[in-house]
Amino acid sequence: MKKQRVAVIGCGMIANSAHFPALEILAAEGLCEVVGVADIREEAAISTAKRHNVPHWYTDPQKMLDELRPDFVAVCTPNVYHKEWTIAALKSGANVACEKPAAVTLADAKEMWDAAKACGRMLFPCQCMRWRSYMMKAKEIAETGELGDIYFSDVEFIRRIGIPTWGMFHMKKHNYGGPFCDLGVHLIDSLLWIAGDPKVVSVSGSAVTKIASQGQDIHLSIAESGAYSGTFDPRPYDWREFDVEDFSNGFMRLDNGMTVNFKFSWAINLPTTNLKLNICGDRGGLSVERGMLYRNIGRYQSDCELKWFDNGKYKGVPFEQHRYMYRNIFNTLAGEEEYLIKESQNLEVAKVIECFYKSAELGREVRADELCSGNGGKA
């Protein structure tokens, strides 16, 4: 594989904290070089270019694509702009890694994948949670049949006060949604993958804003809001702009009979628990993040602590999963591997997102077959 000329669109926290460190490892091996960055905020583009020794910076991503003609583009913009810049990059001749969620509606997701096929290029959704060690091991446990027929899951990611106070996370016109888009999509994607790719039938959800809209002056931890390596040239935060949910919860039905309870929070008057993922089958249940397997041995109940270890090269490094993800991406480009995330799986996550927000808006359960697939048919 020839050395990839890489461009990055969006110069916020995730680009600087996650994408650049991963790309710099590959660059040191001679596999790539970052030739340009673009951000609508000039100060962010200039600062990122200087920080990472990138030769060109732009405030117009299209101009960057036209002038540099990169081989590979990382789209790290707010959610609403993922489709626009992914398709523009594909049409410019680049393969594309797009931050999560790649799309917030089924029609948008289909349009992105169709564009990749029409352009003869590859699309890599960055649902990076799958590369966490415990997710990989949970997938293995499920595939070996230790859980049996999986029929229920309880999923949560709770931050007591962990509102991202940089960028545009809190603005609906830029980010579409709040913690469901930020935290929920990671766990929903990982759960469906571990459970063997069941299809969503319906979602019933609630999305509320109760804490963030009060504008309280609360001492916050930047790390607890997701910026584990700090922020980079953050846009000033104004709580009066906050118009996405700060808490989301609901219930999901899948086509294999499985049901899922979920709740995700940036702000709620509960203890911070971060990630919890429990998966139950008729032979056993698994607490994914704790590595606990619950099953019966003969006549006796048994709680088994699985002695699994994270022996990964990047253990403990902030956003280590992006490093494994980029290795998979570049090995896929070289024809040595298959990318872990498939089109059908990514479309399913987009369905869940769209069903959830429609349900929250309408106050009722929304079925996946109510969604327009983007080609004149049904999902």
N, C-alpha and C positions, 0 to 999 in steps of 0.2 A: 504494500500500500504506500502510495506517495505521501509525503509530508503534507498534512492538512493545514490549509490556511483558514484560521478560525476568526469569526467576528461575533461580538456579543451585543445584543440589543437589550438595553435596560441595565443601568449601572447602580442598582440599589444594594441592599444588604445581601440578598441571596446570590447575586452575581459575584460580589467581592468575597463573601464568606465561604461559599460552597463551590461555585463553578470555577473560579480562577484557581484556587488551590488544587483542584483536581486536574485542570488543564495544564498547570505548571509542572505537575509530575510527568505528564505525557510529553510535554515540551522538552523536559530534561532528557528524555529518552529519544528525542529526535522525531517524535511522531506528529507533532503539530507546532504551530506558532500562532499566537493571537495577533492579528494584523490590524484590527480596528474595534472600537467600541462606539456605541451611540446611546444617547439619552436625551430626552427633551429638555432636561435641566442641564445647562451648559456646565455648571460647576461640578455636577456629578460626573459628567463625561470626562472633563479635564482631569479631575482628581483620580478617577479610576485609571485613566491612561497613564498618568504619572506613577501611580502606586504600583502598577504591574508592567511598566516599561513597554507600553503598547504605542506603536508609532503614529497611529491616526485616531482622532476622535471626531465625532459628529453629533449634531443635534437633530439631524434628519436621517433616520435609519435607511430610508429608501436611497438617499444619496450615497450612503456608505455601501449599500449593496450594489448600486450601479457602478461606482468607481473602483471598489476593491474586488468585486466578484469572488467572495470567499467560497471555499469548498464546504465549509461547515459553519452553521450559525447556532448560537445558544440564545433562545428567546427567554428573557428574564423580566419581562414587563409585568405590570398589573394584569389580572386575569382577563379583563374585557378586551385587551389588545393582543392576546395570544393568537387568536385566529388570523387577524390581519397581518401580523408580522411573520407568522409561520408560513402562511401562503405566499407572501411576498418573497421570503427567503427561498422557498422551494422553487418559485418561478425564476429566481435569479440563478438557479443551478446548484443550490447548496442542499446538503442534508441538514436536518434540523433536530435539535434537542429543545423541547418546549417544557418549561416549568409547569408544575401542577397547579390547578387542574388544567390540562391541555385545553379543554373546552367546557363550558358551563351549560350547554344544551346539546341534545343529540344531533340536531341539524348542523350545528357548528362543527362538532366532532367529525361527522361524516364528510363535510365539506373539506376539512383539513386532510383527512385520509385519502379522499378522492383526488385532491390536488397533488399529494405525494405520488400517487400512482400515475396520474397524468403527466407529471414532470419526470418520472423515472427516478425519483429520489426517495430517501428513507426518512421516516418520522419517528422520533424517539421521545415518547412522553416520559417526563421525569417523576414518576411515582416511586421515589427513591426509598421509601420505607421498606420495600420488599428486600432490600439488601442488608437490613439490620440482621444481625446474627440470629436473634430469637425468632424472627419471622421465617428465615430460611429453615431453621430446625423445626418450627411448627409445621411448615409445609411438608417436611420429611415425615414427621409423626403421622400427619393426616393421610399421607399417601401410603404408608405401610399398613393402614387399617386399624391402628391402635385405638382410634376413637369410634370406629364402626360407622354407622349411618349418622352423619352430622345433621342435626335438626334444629339447633338453637344456638344463638350467640348473643352475648351481652358486651357492648363496646362503649368505651368512654374515653374522653381526653378532657380533663377538667383543670382549668387554671382558675384560681380564686380571683386574682387580678393579674391578667397577663395580656393586656391589650397592646398590639403592635402600635407604637407611637411614632412610627417613621413611615415614610412612603404614603401609599394610598389605600392601605388595607381597609380603612374604616369608611371608605366612600363608595357607595353603591354604583355610581356611574363609572367608576374605574375598576372596582374589584368584584362587583356583582353580589357578593355575599361575605359573611363574616367567618366565624369559627368552623362552620360546616365546610366552606370552601378551603379554609386554611388547614385545619386539623382533621376534620372528618373524612375528607377524600383519601388521605393516607391510609386510615384504618379500614375504610370501606373497600378500597382497592386490595389491600393485603388480605382482608378477610375473604373476599370472593375468590381470590387466587388460592389461598390455603384450602378453602372448602371445595375446590374442584370446578370453579367457574359456573356456578348456578346463575340463572338469569333473573333479573328483578321482575316481579309481577306488579307490585304496588308499593307505595310509600305513603305513610301518614306522618306528618311532621308539624312541629311548631318552631317558629323563629321569633324571638322577642329581644327587645332592647330595654333593659331595666337599670343597669348600673352605669354603663359608659356614658349615657345621655345625661347623667346628673352633674358631670363636670367636677367631681370631687377631687381635691388635691391629695392624692394617695401616693405614698412612697412606693415606687415600683422597681422591680428588677428587670433590667433589659434582657438578661438571659432567660428569665421566666416567661418573657413574651416571645421567645423564639430566636432572638439575636444572640446566639451563644458566643459569637466572636465580636460582639459589639455592632454598632451601626456605622455607616459610612456616608458622610455628607447628608444627614437625614433632612427630609422636608419637614418644616415646622408642623407640629401636631396641634390641631384645634378641635377640642371635643365637640364644638358646635357643628362640625362637619360630619359627625358620626351618624350614619343612617343605614348601617347594616345591623344584623343581629349580633348581640353579645352572648346569647345562649341559644342552642338548638337541641332539640330532642325529638325522638319519634320511634317509629316501628316500621319494619320492612318485611314484605313477604317475597319469597323466592320460588322459582318454578319447581324445585325439588322438594317442596313442602317445608323448607327451612324458614324460620322466623328470626328477626334480629331486633333487639332493643338497642338504641344508641342515644348518647348525649355528649355534646361538645360545647366547651365554654371558654370564652376569653375573660368573662367576669361573672361571678355568681357567689353568693354568700355560703360557700361550702369549702371544705379543705381542698387544697391543690393535691390532686392525685396523679396528674399527668396521664400516661397511657395505661389503659386496662383493656385486655382482650381475652374473653373467656369463650371457649368453643366447646359445645356439648354434643356428644354422640351417644348411641345406645350401648356402646362398649366402654366408653371412657370420656372424661372431660379434661380439657387442658386450659390452664391459666398461662397464656403465652408469655407474658412479660416476666412471670415468676418462675417459669419452668416447672410447674407442678402438674402432675397427671393424677386424676382422680378416677379410680376404677375398683372393682371388686376382685379379690383373689379368693377363690373358693367361696366360703360362707362369710368372708370378712371384707369389710370396707378397707380400702388402702389409699393413703395419700403418698404418692411417690414423688420425691424431689429428683428431677432429672439432672444428672451431673453433665450438663452440656457447657461447653466453654467457647468463649469468643477468642479464637486464635488468629483472627484476621490481622492483616498487616497494619491496618489503620485504627485498631481498637482504641477507643477513648478520644480520638481526634474529633473536634467539632465538625459536624456534617460529613463524617467518614463515609456515609452511604453514597454520597455523590462521587467519591473516588472509585468505589467499586462499580458504580453505574457507568462512569465514563470509560472504565476499562472494558466493560461489556460492550459499550457503544463502539469503541475503536476496534475491538476484536471482531465485532459484527461487520463493520465497514471493511475489514481485512478478509472477511469470508471465513473466519476461524470459529465463530460462535453464532448462536441465534440470540437476538435481543430478548430479554426476560419478559417484556410487556408486549402483548399482541394487540392487534387492531380490535378484535372482538371484545377483549377485556377492557380496553380503553373506552369503547362505545358504551359498555355496560355502566361504567362509572359515570359517564356523562348522563345516561338515563337516570341514574339515582339522583344526581345533583338537580336535574331539571324537575323530576317528580317531587323531590323534597321541597323546593322553593314554590312550586305550583300549589302543593298541598298546604304549605304555610300561608300562602296568599288566599287560597279559596276556603280554608278551614275544613277540608275533607280529605279523605284518602284519594290519591291520584294513581291510576293504573298506567303502566308503561305503554300499553297499547293506545293510550290517549295522545301520546306524543307524536308529532309529525317527524318522520325520519329524515326529512330534507330532500326526498326524491319523489314527493307526491304520494307516498304510501304511509303506512303505519310502522311504528317501531317494532 
